[in-house]
Amino acid sequence: MKDFSVFNRGHFLATLSSKVLDLLVIGGGITGAGIALDAASRGLSVGLVEKQDFASGTSSRSTKLIHGGLRYLKQGEFGLVRESGRERAILHKNAPHLVKAEKMILPILQGGSFGWVSASLGTWIYDRLAGVRGEERRKILSREETLREEPLLDRAGLKGSALFYEYRTDDARLTLEVIRTAHAHGALCVNYASADSFLYDGKGNICGAQVHDLLEGKGYEIRAKTVVNAAGAWVDELRKREGPLAGKRLRLTKGVHLVFAKSKIPLRSSVYFDSLQNDGRMIFAIPRENSVYIGTTDTDYSGPIENPQVSDGDIQYLLNAANAFFTNINLTNQDVRSSWAGVRPLIQEDGKKPSEVSRKDEIFISGSGLLSIAGGKLTGYRKMAERVVDLLTSSRCRTLNIPLAVGETEPLALSAKDPKILADAVGRSLRHEMTARLSDFLVRRTGLAYFEPETARELARPVLDLMADELRWNAEQKERELNFFQG
C-alpha cells in the first residue's frame, strides 16, 4: 500500500472508486477514524472521506482529556463511567506516547458541590468502576496537604481535596494516529474530500456517495455495501439529505477553552473545580508545557459548525471562574494567548440543560440503510466503533490489542532557529501524515497555534515556503493559505 502521503490522495480516491467497498465512512474525526480502524482490522475493505482536515471539527477542540467523567456519577450514568474508565486504560496501553496519566485535584470547599463524603465516595466509586489500580487510586488530602500540592488554591473555604488521576492527550494527534493505524490495516482515508450526495441502487438502498476532491477539483463515485455517517456535528446535515428528520436528532452545544502562559497561572497540578457562578458547572484547569488551559463552557449552539467563534461572553465566563477560584491571579482578556471552540454533537433530551444531556452515543438506521452514529465522548471512540462494526460482520473486534502508530511530527518539538529540523518536520508531515494546508501543520499536526501561538506566527512564513516548494503553490495560493491560517 502506498504511504499515507498528501501526494497519494488522488491515487487513493481513484482506487476507492474502482471497486465496491464493504464500508464507506463519511467523517474523519475520532468516531470515523475508530470505525475505519475497527472495520479494516476485521478484514473489511474500507474507505473514509473527510471534507476538511482529519480532526478539524470537535476532535481537535475538546478538553484533550481521556477521562471517565466523574461528574456523570452525579447524573447516575454508572454504565458510561465504567465503560469510559476502562476504555481509558485500554487507550493508555495502546498509545502510551499519547495518553499519559495526569494528576487531578478536586478541591473540597465550604458550600461547594462536593463535600467530604461525596468527594471521597464519588472518587472511590469512580476508581472501582474504572478498574483503577495501584498508585493511581484516589487519595483524600487534608487542607494543608492540598495547599502543599497546589499552592495556587484560595485558602478561603478550602477544607481539603480528593486527588485522583485522569489521562491527558493531544486529541488531534490521537485522531490522526488512529487514521494512520487504519491505513496500515488497509483502509484508504482521504481528507478534503466532500461526500456531496448519496448513491442509491434500483431498490432505493444507499450504495455509496458522490465525492468531490476539494483540492484537485475532481469528482468520484465511491460505491459501498454500507455507508456510515460519522460526521459528528454534521450528522443531521447528512441525514437531512434523505428527507425530513424523524425521531431523535442532535442537540449541538458549544464548549470553549482559553489558553494562558503558565507564568500567569503557575499551576503544579490539574484542577477540577466549581465555577462558583451558581450554574452547577465544573471547570478544568490543565497545565501543558509552558501553558495552562481552562475550560469548558457548555451552551446551546445554532451557528456555523465549521468555525464556531469564541464570544466575549465565553471569555468573561471563564475568566470570572478562574479569578474567583484561584488566589491572586487576576487574569484579564489581554492574558488570553489563544482559544478554541468546539461543537458537541449530543442527542436531544427535552427539558435538560446542556451540561445535563447524556454523553451516550446512539446509532440511527434510515429506511435506505444509511447508518449514522452520534453522541459519545472522545474517550469512548473505540467502543462506539465496535458497536457500529458489529452490525456489519460476525467477526470479533480486534482493536483491544492494536497499538496506535507513533506520530511523525511530535507536537511542540519544533525550533524556529533550526531550519533543518523544520524542513525535515514539514517534509515528513507531507509524506506520512497527509498534511495538505498550512493550518493542518500549525494547528493539528503540531498544536503550536494553540499552545505556542507566538512560535506558530513566527513559523508561518517559513513553513508556508517549505510547503509551497513541495506542493508547487503559486503566489496566490500561498497568500490564500496564509490568510486562512491567520483568519
The 8 nearest C-alpha neighbors of each residue, nearest first, counted from 0:
[[1, 2, 185, 183, 182, 3, 187, 184],
 [0, 2, 3, 7, 4, 11, 10, 182],
 [3, 1, 4, 431, 0, 430, 7, 182],
 [2, 4, 431, 432, 433, 1, 430, 5],
 [5, 3, 430, 433, 431, 6, 7, 2],
 [4, 6, 433, 7, 8, 429, 434, 435],
 [5, 7, 4, 8, 430, 9, 433, 429],
 [8, 6, 10, 4, 5, 9, 11, 3],
 [9, 7, 11, 10, 5, 6, 189, 12],
 [10, 8, 12, 11, 7, 13, 6, 215],
 [9, 11, 13, 7, 8, 12, 14, 6],
 [10, 12, 14, 8, 9, 13, 187, 15],
 [13, 11, 15, 9, 14, 10, 16, 8],
 [12, 14, 10, 16, 11, 15, 9, 17],
 [15, 13, 11, 17, 12, 16, 10, 18],
 [16, 14, 12, 13, 17, 221, 11, 18],
 [15, 17, 221, 13, 14, 220, 18, 219],
 [16, 18, 14, 15, 13, 19, 221, 222],
 [19, 17, 16, 20, 15, 222, 14, 221],
 [18, 20, 223, 222, 21, 224, 17, 221],
 [21, 19, 223, 22, 44, 45, 18, 222],
 [20, 22, 224, 44, 223, 43, 45, 225],
 [23, 21, 225, 45, 20, 223, 226, 224],
 [22, 24, 46, 226, 47, 223, 45, 227],
 [25, 23, 47, 227, 226, 46, 26, 31],
 [24, 26, 228, 48, 229, 47, 230, 227],
 [27, 25, 230, 49, 229, 31, 28, 48],
 [28, 26, 49, 53, 31, 32, 54, 48],
 [27, 29, 54, 58, 31, 30, 26, 53],
 [28, 30, 32, 174, 31, 58, 33, 380],
 [31, 29, 33, 32, 380, 28, 229, 34],
 [32, 30, 34, 229, 27, 26, 33, 28],
 [31, 33, 29, 35, 178, 30, 34, 27],
 [32, 34, 30, 36, 384, 31, 35, 381],
 [33, 35, 384, 31, 37, 36, 32, 38],
 [34, 36, 32, 38, 33, 37, 181, 39],
 [37, 35, 181, 33, 39, 34, 38, 40],
 [36, 38, 34, 40, 35, 39, 33, 398],
 [37, 39, 41, 35, 40, 43, 36, 34],
 [40, 38, 43, 42, 36, 41, 37, 184],
 [39, 41, 37, 42, 38, 184, 36, 397],
 [42, 40, 38, 39, 43, 37, 394, 396],
 [41, 43, 39, 40, 44, 38, 184, 185],
 [44, 42, 39, 38, 21, 41, 45, 22],
 [45, 43, 21, 20, 39, 22, 42, 186],
 [46, 44, 186, 22, 23, 43, 39, 20],
 [45, 47, 23, 187, 186, 188, 24, 22],
 [46, 48, 188, 24, 23, 25, 189, 187],
 [47, 49, 189, 25, 192, 188, 190, 26],
 [48, 50, 190, 27, 26, 192, 51, 191],
 [49, 51, 193, 191, 192, 190, 48, 52],
 [52, 50, 191, 49, 190, 55, 53, 192],
 [51, 53, 190, 55, 191, 54, 49, 439],
 [52, 54, 27, 55, 28, 190, 49, 51],
 [55, 53, 28, 58, 59, 171, 56, 27],
 [54, 56, 52, 53, 59, 51, 58, 57],
 [57, 55, 58, 54, 59, 60, 28, 341],
 [56, 58, 60, 341, 59, 342, 61, 343],
 [57, 59, 54, 28, 56, 60, 29, 170],
 [58, 60, 171, 54, 170, 57, 55, 61],
 [61, 59, 341, 57, 58, 340, 339, 56],
 [60, 62, 63, 59, 57, 58, 341, 170],
 [61, 63, 64, 60, 294, 295, 256, 283],
 [64, 62, 61, 168, 170, 169, 167, 65],
 [65, 63, 167, 62, 66, 168, 166, 165],
 [64, 66, 378, 166, 87, 167, 168, 165],
 [67, 65, 165, 64, 68, 166, 378, 87],
 [66, 68, 84, 83, 80, 69, 87, 65],
 [67, 69, 70, 71, 66, 80, 83, 72],
 [68, 70, 71, 72, 67, 125, 80, 122],
 [69, 71, 72, 68, 73, 74, 281, 67],
 [72, 70, 74, 73, 76, 69, 68, 75],
 [73, 71, 75, 74, 70, 76, 69, 77],
 [72, 74, 71, 75, 70, 76, 69, 121],
 [75, 73, 71, 72, 76, 70, 355, 77],
 [74, 76, 72, 73, 77, 71, 78, 79],
 [77, 75, 71, 79, 72, 74, 78, 80],
 [78, 76, 80, 79, 75, 72, 81, 71],
 [77, 79, 81, 80, 76, 82, 83, 128],
 [78, 80, 82, 76, 77, 81, 83, 359],
 [79, 81, 83, 77, 67, 78, 82, 84],
 [82, 80, 128, 78, 129, 84, 79, 83],
 [81, 83, 79, 85, 84, 80, 86, 78],
 [84, 82, 67, 86, 80, 85, 81, 379],
 [85, 83, 129, 67, 87, 81, 86, 82],
 [84, 86, 129, 88, 87, 82, 83, 81],
 [85, 87, 89, 83, 88, 84, 82, 90],
 [86, 88, 84, 85, 90, 89, 65, 83],
 [87, 89, 91, 85, 86, 90, 92, 84],
 [90, 88, 86, 92, 91, 87, 93, 85],
 [91, 89, 93, 87, 92, 88, 94, 86],
 [90, 92, 95, 98, 88, 94, 89, 93],
 [93, 91, 89, 90, 94, 95, 88, 402],
 [92, 94, 402, 90, 91, 403, 89, 95],
 [93, 95, 91, 96, 97, 403, 90, 92],
 [96, 94, 91, 98, 97, 92, 93, 99],
 [97, 95, 94, 98, 99, 405, 91, 93],
 [98, 96, 95, 94, 168, 99, 169, 173],
 [99, 97, 168, 91, 95, 167, 166, 94],
 [100, 98, 166, 167, 95, 97, 101, 168],
 [99, 101, 166, 165, 167, 164, 102, 98],
 [102, 100, 166, 165, 164, 167, 103, 99],
 [101, 103, 164, 163, 268, 269, 165, 100],
 [104, 102, 269, 163, 164, 270, 162, 101],
 [105, 103, 162, 270, 161, 106, 271, 269],
 [104, 106, 161, 271, 160, 270, 272, 162],
 [107, 105, 160, 159, 104, 108, 161, 272],
 [108, 106, 160, 159, 158, 114, 113, 157],
 [109, 107, 157, 111, 156, 158, 110, 106],
 [108, 110, 156, 111, 157, 158, 107, 114],
 [111, 109, 108, 112, 114, 156, 113, 107],
 [112, 110, 108, 113, 109, 114, 107, 273],
 [111, 113, 114, 110, 273, 279, 108, 107],
 [114, 112, 118, 111, 117, 107, 115, 108],
 [113, 115, 117, 116, 107, 118, 112, 111],
 [116, 114, 118, 117, 119, 107, 113, 159],
 [115, 117, 119, 118, 114, 120, 113, 121],
 [116, 118, 120, 114, 121, 113, 119, 115],
 [119, 117, 121, 113, 115, 116, 120, 114],
 [118, 120, 116, 122, 121, 117, 115, 123],
 [119, 121, 123, 117, 122, 118, 116, 124],
 [122, 120, 118, 124, 117, 123, 119, 125],
 [121, 123, 125, 124, 119, 120, 118, 126],
 [124, 122, 120, 126, 125, 121, 119, 127],
 [125, 123, 127, 121, 122, 126, 128, 120],
 [124, 126, 122, 128, 123, 127, 121, 129],
 [127, 125, 131, 129, 123, 124, 128, 130],
 [126, 128, 130, 124, 129, 125, 131, 123],
 [127, 129, 81, 125, 130, 126, 124, 80],
 [128, 130, 84, 85, 81, 126, 127, 131],
 [129, 131, 127, 128, 126, 132, 85, 84],
 [132, 130, 126, 129, 136, 127, 135, 133],
 [133, 131, 136, 135, 130, 134, 126, 127],
 [134, 132, 135, 136, 131, 137, 130, 126],
 [133, 135, 136, 132, 137, 131, 138, 164],
 [134, 136, 133, 164, 132, 137, 131, 163],
 [137, 135, 134, 132, 131, 133, 126, 163],
 [136, 138, 163, 162, 135, 122, 161, 123],
 [139, 137, 162, 161, 140, 163, 136, 119],
 [138, 140, 161, 160, 162, 119, 137, 141],
 [141, 139, 160, 144, 159, 145, 161, 138],
 [140, 142, 159, 144, 143, 145, 160, 139],
 [143, 141, 159, 145, 158, 144, 146, 157],
 [142, 144, 146, 145, 141, 147, 159, 140],
 [145, 143, 141, 147, 146, 140, 142, 148],
 [144, 146, 148, 142, 143, 147, 140, 159],
 [147, 145, 150, 149, 143, 148, 144, 142],
 [148, 146, 144, 145, 149, 150, 143, 142],
 [147, 149, 145, 146, 144, 150, 267, 268],
 [148, 150, 146, 151, 147, 267, 145, 152],
 [151, 149, 146, 152, 147, 148, 145, 153],
 [150, 152, 149, 326, 325, 153, 266, 265],
 [153, 151, 325, 150, 326, 149, 154, 146],
 [152, 154, 326, 325, 155, 324, 151, 157],
 [155, 153, 157, 156, 152, 146, 326, 142],
 [156, 154, 153, 157, 108, 109, 158, 152],
 [155, 157, 109, 108, 154, 158, 153, 110],
 [158, 156, 108, 154, 155, 159, 107, 109],
 [157, 159, 142, 107, 108, 156, 109, 141],
 [160, 158, 142, 141, 107, 140, 145, 157],
 [161, 159, 106, 107, 140, 105, 139, 145],
 [160, 162, 139, 105, 138, 104, 140, 118],
 [163, 161, 104, 138, 137, 103, 139, 105],
 [164, 162, 137, 103, 102, 136, 161, 104],
 [165, 163, 102, 103, 101, 135, 100, 166],
 [164, 166, 101, 66, 100, 102, 103, 65],
 [167, 165, 100, 65, 101, 99, 64, 98],
 [168, 166, 64, 99, 98, 65, 101, 63],
 [169, 167, 98, 63, 97, 64, 170, 65],
 [168, 170, 172, 171, 63, 173, 97, 167],
 [169, 171, 173, 59, 63, 172, 168, 58],
 [172, 170, 59, 174, 54, 173, 443, 169],
 [171, 173, 175, 169, 174, 170, 176, 444],
 [174, 172, 170, 176, 171, 175, 169, 177],
 [175, 173, 29, 171, 177, 172, 176, 54],
 [174, 176, 178, 172, 177, 173, 179, 171],
 [175, 177, 179, 173, 404, 178, 174, 180],
 [176, 178, 180, 174, 175, 179, 32, 181],
 [179, 177, 175, 181, 32, 176, 180, 182],
 [180, 178, 176, 182, 181, 177, 175, 183],
 [179, 181, 183, 177, 182, 178, 404, 403],
 [182, 180, 36, 178, 184, 179, 183, 186],
 [183, 181, 186, 179, 185, 184, 180, 187],
 [182, 184, 180, 181, 185, 179, 186, 0],
 [185, 183, 181, 182, 39, 40, 186, 180],
 [184, 186, 182, 183, 39, 187, 181, 44],
 [185, 187, 182, 45, 181, 46, 39, 184],
 [186, 188, 46, 182, 11, 47, 45, 185],
 [189, 187, 47, 46, 48, 186, 182, 190],
 [190, 188, 48, 8, 47, 192, 49, 187],
 [189, 191, 49, 52, 192, 51, 48, 53],
 [192, 190, 50, 51, 213, 49, 52, 212],
 [193, 191, 212, 50, 190, 49, 211, 48],
 [192, 194, 50, 211, 210, 195, 49, 191],
 [195, 193, 210, 209, 196, 208, 211, 192],
 [194, 196, 193, 209, 210, 211, 197, 208],
 [197, 195, 209, 208, 194, 198, 210, 240],
 [196, 198, 208, 207, 209, 199, 205, 195],
 [197, 199, 207, 208, 206, 205, 209, 196],
 [200, 198, 205, 206, 204, 203, 197, 201],
 [199, 201, 203, 202, 204, 206, 205, 198],
 [200, 202, 203, 199, 204, 205, 206, 198],
 [203, 201, 200, 204, 199, 367, 205, 206],
 [204, 202, 199, 200, 201, 367, 205, 366],
 [205, 203, 367, 199, 200, 202, 368, 206],
 [206, 204, 199, 367, 198, 368, 207, 369],
 [207, 205, 199, 223, 198, 222, 224, 200],
 [208, 206, 222, 198, 223, 221, 197, 205],
 [209, 207, 197, 198, 221, 196, 194, 210],
 [208, 210, 220, 196, 195, 194, 219, 197],
 [209, 211, 194, 219, 193, 218, 195, 208],
 [210, 212, 218, 193, 192, 213, 217, 219],
 [213, 211, 192, 216, 217, 214, 215, 218],
 [212, 214, 216, 191, 192, 215, 211, 193],
 [215, 213, 212, 216, 191, 192, 217, 435],
 [216, 214, 212, 217, 213, 9, 211, 218],
 [215, 217, 212, 213, 214, 211, 218, 192],
 [218, 216, 212, 215, 211, 219, 213, 214],
 [217, 219, 211, 210, 212, 216, 220, 209],
 [220, 218, 210, 209, 221, 16, 211, 217],
 [219, 221, 209, 16, 208, 210, 222, 218],
 [220, 222, 16, 207, 208, 15, 219, 209],
 [221, 223, 207, 19, 206, 20, 220, 208],
 [224, 222, 20, 19, 207, 206, 225, 22],
 [223, 225, 21, 206, 22, 20, 226, 19],
 [226, 224, 22, 223, 21, 23, 227, 206],
 [225, 227, 23, 369, 22, 24, 207, 370],
 [228, 226, 370, 24, 371, 229, 25, 23],
 [227, 229, 371, 25, 230, 370, 24, 234],
 [230, 228, 26, 31, 25, 372, 231, 227],
 [229, 231, 26, 234, 233, 228, 25, 232],
 [232, 230, 233, 234, 229, 344, 373, 26],
 [231, 233, 344, 234, 230, 343, 342, 251],
 [232, 234, 230, 236, 231, 235, 237, 304],
 [235, 233, 230, 231, 237, 236, 232, 238],
 [234, 236, 238, 237, 233, 239, 249, 248],
 [237, 235, 233, 239, 234, 238, 240, 232],
 [238, 236, 235, 239, 240, 234, 233, 228],
 [237, 239, 235, 240, 236, 241, 234, 244],
 [240, 238, 242, 241, 236, 237, 243, 235],
 [241, 239, 238, 237, 242, 236, 196, 243],
 [240, 242, 239, 238, 243, 237, 365, 367],
 [241, 243, 239, 240, 244, 238, 245, 237],
 [244, 242, 239, 245, 241, 240, 238, 235],
 [245, 243, 239, 242, 246, 238, 248, 235],
 [244, 246, 243, 247, 248, 242, 365, 239],
 [247, 245, 248, 244, 363, 243, 347, 249],
 [246, 248, 245, 347, 346, 249, 244, 363],
 [249, 247, 347, 346, 246, 250, 235, 244],
 [248, 250, 346, 347, 345, 344, 251, 235],
 [249, 251, 347, 345, 346, 344, 252, 248],
 [250, 252, 344, 300, 343, 345, 299, 249],
 [253, 251, 299, 300, 298, 343, 342, 297],
 [252, 254, 342, 298, 297, 341, 300, 299],
 [253, 255, 296, 297, 341, 295, 340, 342],
 [254, 256, 340, 295, 296, 339, 294, 341],
 [257, 255, 294, 295, 293, 339, 338, 292],
 [256, 258, 338, 293, 292, 337, 335, 294],
 [257, 259, 292, 337, 336, 338, 335, 291],
 [260, 258, 335, 336, 291, 290, 292, 334],
 [259, 261, 290, 262, 263, 289, 291, 336],
 [260, 262, 290, 265, 264, 263, 289, 291],
 [261, 263, 260, 265, 264, 289, 290, 259],
 [264, 262, 261, 260, 265, 259, 328, 330],
 [263, 265, 261, 262, 266, 328, 291, 260],
 [266, 264, 261, 262, 263, 267, 151, 291],
 [267, 265, 268, 264, 286, 151, 149, 269],
 [266, 268, 149, 265, 269, 286, 148, 150],
 [269, 267, 266, 102, 270, 103, 149, 286],
 [268, 270, 285, 103, 284, 286, 104, 102],
 [269, 271, 104, 284, 103, 283, 272, 105],
 [272, 270, 283, 105, 282, 104, 284, 281],
 [271, 273, 282, 281, 270, 105, 274, 106],
 [274, 272, 281, 275, 282, 280, 111, 112],
 [273, 275, 320, 276, 281, 280, 282, 272],
 [276, 274, 273, 277, 320, 323, 324, 278],
 [277, 275, 274, 278, 320, 279, 273, 280],
 [278, 276, 275, 279, 274, 280, 273, 111],
 [277, 279, 280, 276, 274, 275, 281, 273],
 [278, 280, 277, 281, 273, 274, 112, 276],
 [281, 279, 278, 274, 273, 282, 354, 277],
 [280, 282, 273, 272, 274, 271, 279, 283],
 [281, 283, 272, 294, 271, 295, 274, 273],
 [282, 284, 271, 294, 293, 270, 285, 272],
 [285, 283, 293, 270, 269, 292, 271, 291],
 [284, 286, 269, 291, 292, 283, 293, 287],
 [287, 285, 291, 290, 269, 266, 292, 288],
 [286, 288, 290, 291, 289, 285, 292, 450],
 [287, 289, 290, 286, 291, 261, 450, 411],
 [290, 288, 261, 287, 260, 291, 286, 450],
 [291, 289, 261, 260, 287, 259, 288, 286],
 [290, 292, 286, 259, 285, 261, 287, 258],
 [291, 293, 258, 285, 257, 284, 259, 256],
 [292, 294, 284, 257, 256, 283, 285, 258],
 [295, 293, 256, 283, 282, 255, 296, 257],
 [294, 296, 255, 254, 256, 282, 297, 293],
 [295, 297, 254, 255, 294, 298, 253, 313],
 [298, 296, 254, 253, 354, 353, 252, 295],
 [297, 299, 252, 253, 353, 300, 296, 254],
 [300, 298, 252, 251, 253, 353, 301, 297],
 [299, 301, 252, 251, 253, 302, 298, 342],
 [300, 302, 303, 299, 251, 304, 252, 253],
 [303, 301, 300, 304, 307, 308, 306, 305],
 [304, 302, 305, 307, 306, 301, 308, 300],
 [303, 305, 306, 307, 302, 342, 232, 233],
 [306, 304, 303, 307, 56, 55, 51, 302],
 [305, 307, 304, 308, 303, 340, 56, 341],
 [308, 306, 304, 340, 303, 305, 341, 309],
 [309, 307, 310, 306, 340, 339, 303, 255],
 [308, 310, 340, 313, 255, 311, 339, 307],
 [311, 309, 313, 312, 308, 314, 315, 255],
 [310, 312, 314, 313, 315, 309, 316, 332],
 [311, 313, 315, 310, 314, 316, 309, 317],
 [314, 312, 310, 316, 311, 315, 309, 317],
 [315, 313, 311, 312, 317, 316, 318, 310],
 [314, 316, 318, 312, 317, 313, 319, 311],
 [315, 317, 313, 319, 314, 318, 312, 320],
 [316, 318, 320, 319, 314, 315, 321, 313],
 [319, 317, 315, 321, 320, 316, 322, 314],
 [320, 318, 322, 316, 317, 321, 315, 323],
 [319, 321, 274, 317, 323, 318, 322, 316],
 [322, 320, 324, 318, 323, 319, 325, 317],
 [323, 321, 319, 324, 320, 325, 329, 318],
 [324, 322, 320, 321, 319, 325, 275, 326],
 [323, 325, 321, 322, 320, 153, 326, 152],
 [326, 324, 152, 153, 322, 151, 321, 323],
 [325, 327, 153, 328, 151, 152, 324, 322],
 [328, 326, 329, 325, 322, 151, 153, 330],
 [327, 329, 330, 326, 264, 322, 325, 263],
 [330, 328, 322, 327, 331, 326, 321, 318],
 [329, 331, 328, 334, 318, 322, 332, 263],
 [332, 330, 333, 334, 329, 318, 335, 315],
 [331, 333, 334, 335, 330, 314, 318, 315],
 [332, 334, 331, 335, 336, 330, 259, 337],
 [333, 335, 332, 331, 336, 330, 259, 263],
 [334, 336, 259, 333, 337, 332, 258, 257],
 [337, 335, 259, 258, 334, 260, 452, 338],
 [338, 336, 258, 335, 449, 257, 452, 339],
 [339, 337, 257, 256, 258, 449, 340, 336],
 [338, 340, 256, 255, 60, 341, 257, 309],
 [339, 341, 255, 254, 307, 309, 60, 308],
 [340, 342, 60, 57, 254, 253, 61, 343],
 [341, 343, 253, 252, 57, 251, 254, 344],
 [342, 344, 252, 251, 345, 253, 341, 232],
 [345, 343, 232, 251, 374, 231, 249, 250],
 [346, 344, 374, 250, 249, 343, 251, 347],
 [345, 347, 249, 250, 374, 248, 348, 344],
 [348, 346, 250, 249, 248, 345, 349, 247],
 [349, 347, 351, 356, 346, 350, 250, 357],
 [350, 348, 351, 347, 352, 356, 250, 346],
 [349, 351, 348, 352, 356, 347, 355, 353],
 [352, 350, 349, 355, 356, 348, 353, 354],
 [351, 353, 355, 354, 356, 350, 298, 299],
 [354, 352, 355, 356, 298, 297, 299, 351],
 [353, 355, 352, 356, 297, 280, 298, 351],
 [356, 354, 352, 353, 351, 357, 74, 71],
 [357, 355, 353, 354, 351, 348, 358, 352],
 [358, 356, 359, 355, 345, 346, 76, 348],
 [357, 359, 375, 374, 376, 345, 360, 356],
 [360, 358, 375, 357, 374, 361, 79, 376],
 [359, 361, 374, 375, 373, 358, 372, 362],
 [360, 362, 373, 372, 374, 363, 359, 346],
 [361, 363, 372, 371, 373, 364, 370, 360],
 [362, 364, 371, 370, 372, 365, 361, 369],
 [365, 363, 370, 369, 368, 371, 362, 366],
 [366, 364, 368, 369, 367, 363, 370, 371],
 [365, 367, 368, 364, 369, 204, 203, 241],
 [368, 366, 204, 365, 205, 369, 203, 364],
 [367, 369, 365, 366, 364, 205, 370, 204],
 [370, 368, 365, 364, 226, 367, 227, 205],
 [369, 371, 364, 227, 363, 228, 368, 226],
 [372, 370, 228, 363, 362, 227, 229, 364],
 [373, 371, 362, 229, 361, 363, 228, 370],
 [374, 372, 360, 361, 231, 344, 375, 362],
 [375, 373, 360, 345, 344, 359, 346, 358],
 [374, 376, 360, 359, 358, 379, 373, 377],
 [375, 377, 378, 379, 358, 380, 374, 359],
 [376, 378, 379, 380, 65, 29, 375, 58],
 [379, 377, 65, 376, 380, 83, 87, 66],
 [380, 378, 376, 377, 381, 382, 83, 383],
 [379, 381, 383, 30, 382, 377, 378, 33],
 [382, 380, 384, 383, 379, 33, 385, 398],
 [383, 381, 385, 384, 380, 379, 386, 86],
 [384, 382, 380, 386, 385, 381, 379, 387],
 [385, 383, 34, 381, 387, 382, 33, 386],
 [384, 386, 382, 388, 383, 387, 389, 381],
 [385, 387, 389, 383, 384, 388, 382, 390],
 [388, 386, 384, 385, 389, 390, 383, 34],
 [387, 389, 391, 390, 385, 386, 38, 384],
 [390, 388, 386, 391, 387, 392, 385, 393],
 [391, 389, 388, 387, 392, 386, 393, 385],
 [392, 390, 388, 389, 393, 387, 225, 38],
 [391, 393, 394, 389, 390, 388, 395, 41],
 [392, 394, 395, 389, 391, 390, 388, 396],
 [395, 393, 392, 41, 396, 389, 42, 397],
 [394, 396, 397, 393, 41, 389, 392, 385],
 [395, 397, 398, 385, 37, 41, 394, 399],
 [398, 396, 399, 395, 400, 40, 41, 401],
 [399, 397, 401, 400, 396, 37, 40, 381],
 [398, 400, 397, 401, 89, 396, 93, 381],
 [401, 399, 398, 402, 397, 93, 89, 92],
 [400, 402, 398, 399, 93, 403, 397, 180],
 [403, 401, 93, 94, 400, 404, 92, 180],
 [404, 402, 94, 180, 93, 176, 177, 401],
 [403, 405, 176, 180, 406, 179, 402, 177],
 [404, 406, 403, 407, 176, 96, 94, 97],
 [407, 405, 408, 409, 404, 176, 172, 175],
 [406, 408, 409, 427, 428, 405, 431, 432],
 [409, 407, 406, 424, 410, 428, 444, 445],
 [408, 410, 412, 406, 407, 445, 411, 444],
 [411, 409, 445, 412, 446, 408, 444, 447],
 [410, 412, 413, 445, 447, 446, 409, 451],
 [413, 411, 410, 409, 414, 445, 408, 447],
 [412, 414, 411, 421, 415, 420, 410, 424],
 [413, 415, 416, 417, 412, 421, 420, 418],
 [414, 416, 417, 458, 413, 418, 454, 421],
 [417, 415, 414, 418, 421, 413, 420, 419],
 [416, 418, 419, 414, 420, 415, 421, 413],
 [419, 417, 421, 420, 422, 416, 415, 414],
 [418, 420, 422, 421, 417, 423, 424, 416],
 [421, 419, 423, 418, 422, 417, 424, 413],
 [420, 422, 418, 424, 419, 423, 425, 413],
 [423, 421, 419, 425, 424, 420, 418, 426],
 [422, 424, 426, 420, 421, 425, 427, 419],
 [425, 423, 421, 427, 422, 426, 408, 428],
 [426, 424, 428, 422, 423, 427, 421, 429],
 [425, 427, 423, 429, 428, 424, 422, 430],
 [428, 426, 430, 424, 429, 425, 431, 423],
 [427, 429, 432, 425, 426, 431, 430, 434],
 [430, 428, 434, 426, 433, 427, 5, 432],
 [431, 429, 4, 427, 428, 432, 5, 426],
 [430, 432, 4, 3, 428, 427, 429, 433],
 [433, 431, 428, 434, 429, 4, 3, 430],
 [434, 432, 5, 4, 429, 3, 431, 435],
 [435, 433, 429, 432, 428, 439, 5, 436],
 [434, 436, 5, 433, 439, 429, 437, 52],
 [437, 435, 439, 438, 434, 480, 440, 466],
 [436, 438, 439, 440, 480, 463, 441, 484],
 [437, 439, 441, 484, 440, 442, 436, 443],
 [440, 438, 436, 443, 437, 442, 434, 441],
 [439, 441, 444, 438, 437, 442, 443, 445],
 [440, 442, 438, 447, 448, 445, 439, 443],
 [443, 441, 446, 448, 438, 439, 440, 447],
 [442, 444, 439, 446, 171, 445, 440, 441],
 [443, 445, 440, 439, 446, 442, 441, 172],
 [444, 446, 410, 447, 443, 441, 411, 440],
 [447, 445, 442, 443, 448, 410, 449, 444],
 [448, 446, 451, 450, 445, 455, 449, 441],
 [447, 449, 452, 442, 455, 446, 441, 451],
 [450, 448, 447, 337, 446, 452, 451, 338],
 [449, 451, 447, 452, 448, 446, 290, 258],
 [450, 452, 447, 454, 453, 448, 449, 455],
 [453, 451, 448, 455, 454, 449, 447, 450],
 [452, 454, 456, 455, 451, 457, 448, 447],
 [455, 453, 457, 451, 452, 456, 458, 447],
 [456, 454, 452, 458, 448, 447, 453, 457],
 [455, 457, 459, 453, 454, 458, 452, 448],
 [458, 456, 454, 455, 459, 453, 460, 415],
 [459, 457, 455, 461, 456, 460, 462, 454],
 [458, 460, 456, 462, 457, 461, 463, 455],
 [459, 461, 463, 462, 458, 464, 457, 481],
 [462, 460, 464, 458, 463, 459, 465, 457],
 [463, 461, 465, 459, 464, 460, 458, 466],
 [462, 464, 460, 466, 461, 465, 459, 467],
 [465, 463, 467, 461, 462, 466, 460, 468],
 [464, 466, 462, 468, 467, 463, 461, 469],
 [467, 465, 469, 463, 468, 464, 470, 462],
 [466, 468, 472, 464, 470, 471, 469, 465],
 [469, 467, 471, 465, 466, 470, 464, 472],
 [468, 470, 466, 467, 471, 465, 472, 426],
 [469, 471, 467, 472, 468, 466, 435, 6],
 [472, 470, 467, 468, 469, 473, 466, 476],
 [471, 473, 467, 476, 470, 477, 474, 468],
 [472, 474, 476, 475, 477, 471, 467, 478],
 [475, 473, 477, 476, 478, 472, 479, 467],
 [474, 476, 478, 477, 473, 479, 472, 480],
 [477, 475, 479, 473, 478, 474, 472, 480],
 [478, 476, 474, 480, 479, 475, 472, 481],
 [477, 479, 481, 475, 480, 476, 482, 474],
 [478, 480, 476, 482, 477, 481, 483, 475],
 [481, 479, 483, 477, 478, 482, 437, 476],
 [480, 482, 478, 484, 483, 479, 485, 477],
 [483, 481, 485, 479, 484, 480, 486, 478],
 [482, 484, 480, 486, 481, 485, 479, 438],
 [485, 483, 438, 481, 482, 486, 480, 437],
 [486, 484, 482, 483, 481, 456, 480, 438],
 [485, 483, 484, 482, 481, 480, 438, 479]]
